Amino acid sequence: MFVVVKMLSFVPFVVAVELYRKKNPNFARNVCRCAIGLYLTLFTILTLGVNMA
């Protein structure tokens, strides 16, 4: 189930970024960087929250 949910949330993002990359590479790069930063931030906060409780 974990893999299915990860794929359903990851694949549409990759497809969208690839479509935008052809038209505006800088925008696609910035969106990817923001998404990575957001993912790492949320992962850290939620991991600490679960393990500190």
N, CA, C and O of each residue as an XYZ file, in Angstrom:
212
protein
N       0.829     -1.188      0.000
C       0.000      0.000      0.000
C       0.881      1.263      0.000
O       0.577      2.241     -0.683
N       1.953      1.224      0.761
C       2.859      2.369      0.827
C       3.406      2.709     -0.557
O       3.429      3.873     -0.957
N       3.842      1.687     -1.281
C       4.419      1.909     -2.607
C       3.371      2.469     -3.565
O       3.677      3.348     -4.371
N       2.148      1.973     -3.485
C       1.075      2.452     -4.350
C       0.805      3.934     -4.087
O       0.695      4.723     -5.026
N       0.699      4.309     -2.828
C       0.435      5.712     -2.483
C       1.605      6.597     -2.911
O       1.391      7.694     -3.425
N       2.811      6.144     -2.709
C       3.987      6.917     -3.127
C       3.985      7.123     -4.636
O       4.243      8.229     -5.113
N       3.700      6.084     -5.376
C       3.681      6.187     -6.839
C       2.566      7.121     -7.309
O       2.769      7.913     -8.229
N       1.386      7.033     -6.682
C       0.269      7.884     -7.080
C       0.529      9.360     -6.765
O      -0.035     10.241     -7.414
N       1.371      9.626     -5.783
C       1.676     11.014     -5.457
C       2.925     11.514     -6.197
O       3.100     12.721     -6.359
N       3.772     10.618     -6.635
C       5.047     10.991     -7.237
C       4.973     11.087     -8.767
O       5.498     12.032     -9.355
N       4.333     10.128     -9.398
C       4.303     10.070    -10.861
C       3.634     11.300    -11.493
O       4.189     11.849    -12.445
N       2.473     11.758    -11.012
C       1.883     12.960    -11.624
C       2.789     14.194    -11.525
O       2.821     15.019    -12.438
N       3.512     14.311    -10.433
C       4.441     15.433    -10.274
C       5.547     15.364    -11.319
O       5.882     16.376    -11.935
N       6.108     14.195    -11.519
C       7.188     14.033    -12.500
C       6.681     14.325    -13.908
O       7.362     14.992    -14.687
N       5.509     13.838    -14.234
C       4.932     14.098    -15.559
C       4.713     15.604    -15.754
O       5.062     16.150    -16.801
N       4.145     16.265    -14.766
C       3.888     17.700    -14.867
C       5.191     18.484    -15.018
O       5.269     19.409    -15.827
N       6.193     18.126    -14.257
C       7.477     18.827    -14.342
C       8.106     18.613    -15.713
O       8.676     19.543    -16.283
N       8.011     17.416    -16.239
C       8.558     17.156    -17.574
C       7.851     17.984    -18.646
O       8.494     18.470    -19.577
N       6.546     18.146    -18.523
C       5.812     18.961    -19.495
C       6.230     20.428    -19.398
O       6.418     21.089    -20.420
N       6.374     20.934    -18.183
C       6.778     22.329    -17.995
C       8.250     22.550    -18.333
O       8.638     23.643    -18.744
N       9.068     21.511    -18.161
C      10.506     21.642    -18.413
C      10.776     22.018    -19.867
O      11.713     22.760    -20.162
N       9.958     21.504    -20.761
C      10.151     21.805    -22.184
C       9.838     23.267    -22.498
O      10.472     23.868    -23.365
N       8.867     23.832    -21.796
C       8.456     25.211    -22.060
C       9.249     26.219    -21.235
O       9.607     27.291    -21.723
N       9.518     25.865    -19.983
C      10.181     26.803    -19.082
C      11.069     26.019    -18.109
O      10.632     25.683    -17.008
N      12.302     25.730    -18.504
C      13.186     24.902    -17.661
C      13.489     25.508    -16.282
O      13.616     24.778    -15.299
N      13.604     26.821    -16.214
C      13.906     27.451    -14.918
C      12.755     27.264    -13.938
O      12.980     27.000    -12.757
N      11.532     27.399    -14.419
C      10.362     27.191    -13.572
C      10.332     25.760    -13.054
O      10.100     25.536    -11.866
N      10.564     24.793    -13.932
C      10.548     23.381    -13.535
C      11.632     23.109    -12.488
O      11.388     22.394    -11.516
N      12.802     23.664    -12.679
C      13.899     23.470    -11.726
C      13.547     24.061    -10.366
O      13.794     23.438     -9.333
N      12.973     25.259    -10.363
C      12.604     25.904     -9.102
C      11.483     25.153     -8.384
O      11.500     25.031     -7.160
N      10.520     24.656     -9.140
C       9.441     23.874     -8.532
C      10.005     22.604     -7.893
O       9.606     22.232     -6.789
N      10.923     21.948     -8.580
C      11.540     20.736     -8.016
C      12.302     21.039     -6.734
O      12.216     20.296     -5.756
N      13.036     22.122     -6.748
C      13.784     22.498     -5.536
C      12.846     22.807     -4.377
O      13.109     22.405     -3.243
N      11.766     23.511     -4.647
C      10.781     23.820     -3.601
C      10.116     22.548     -3.087
O       9.911     22.394     -1.883
N       9.784     21.649     -3.988
C       9.144     20.397     -3.584
C      10.080     19.556     -2.723
O       9.646     18.967     -1.733
N      11.341     19.494     -3.082
C      12.316     18.743     -2.288
C      12.458     19.368     -0.902
O      12.476     18.660      0.105
N      12.558     20.690     -0.856
C      12.674     21.378      0.435
C      11.453     21.155      1.307
O      11.579     20.903      2.505
N      10.272     21.247      0.710
C       9.032     21.021      1.456
C       8.951     19.584      1.963
O       8.569     19.347      3.109
N       9.308     18.633      1.116
C       9.282     17.220      1.499
C      10.231     16.971      2.678
O       9.851     16.333      3.659
N      11.448     17.470      2.579
C      12.414     17.263      3.663
C      11.980     17.934      4.955
O      12.157     17.376      6.037
N      11.413     19.127      4.847
C      10.930     19.831      6.033
C       9.805     19.061      6.707
O       9.835     18.837      7.917
N       8.809     18.654      5.919
C       7.685     17.899      6.483
C       8.138     16.561      7.051
O       7.693     16.152      8.123
N       9.018     15.885      6.334
C       9.530     14.601      6.815
C      10.227     14.765      8.164
O      10.017     13.971      9.081
N      11.054     15.797      8.275
C      11.780     16.035      9.529
C      10.829     16.374     10.660
O      10.939     15.815     11.751
N       9.896     17.281     10.414
C       8.958     17.691     11.453
C       8.080     16.518     11.910
O       7.896     16.303     13.108
N       7.550     15.779     10.962
C       6.670     14.655     11.314
C       7.449     13.525     11.981
O       6.943     12.893     12.907
N       8.652     13.267     11.531
C       9.466     12.212     12.151
C       9.804     12.590     13.590
O       9.697     11.758     14.491
N      10.205     13.824     13.809
C      10.505     14.271     15.166
C       9.243     14.241     16.031
O       9.296     13.837     17.193
N       8.126     14.661     15.474
C       6.863     14.652     16.210
C       6.443     13.263     16.668
O       5.976     13.084     17.793
N       6.610     12.296     15.797
C       6.243     10.921     16.136
C       7.205     10.340     17.157
O       6.784      9.648     18.083
N       8.482     10.612     16.998
C       9.481      9.998     17.869
C       9.659     10.728     19.205
O      10.219     10.152     20.137
N       9.208     11.950     19.320
C       9.323     12.676     20.588
C       8.108     12.412     21.496
O       8.150     12.686     22.695
N       7.043     11.885     20.915
C       5.827     11.664     21.701
C       5.939     10.469     22.611
O       4.995     10.154     23.336
